[in-house]
């Protein structure tokens, strides 16, 4: 079985070397890459902007405190407060996450679980 895996990885290695050799040859020839390879141009749009009102509205719709909201998305409570006060704006990654939260709020609400009450201890019945 080891021989098959080695042989298979050799084939992959050979294919990589062949592909790189072909790329080198095309680049040296000056021919357009599109004539020899599949070339795709893609654009990733910037995430939507989130102002302070939109962030607070989302948090309130999720029925979360600032600290729970912050914990859920992996940032500090102070950062959430700064977003809601308008003194800081969310990063592009945070804006993408906030947009997903807006898209499916129930999904995010279900991630919050109520911790068991450790302060309440039921009394034992005496014999």
Helices and strands as residue ranges (DSSP letters): H 2-29, G 33-35, H 52-61, H 66-73, H 77-85, H 92-103, H 105-109
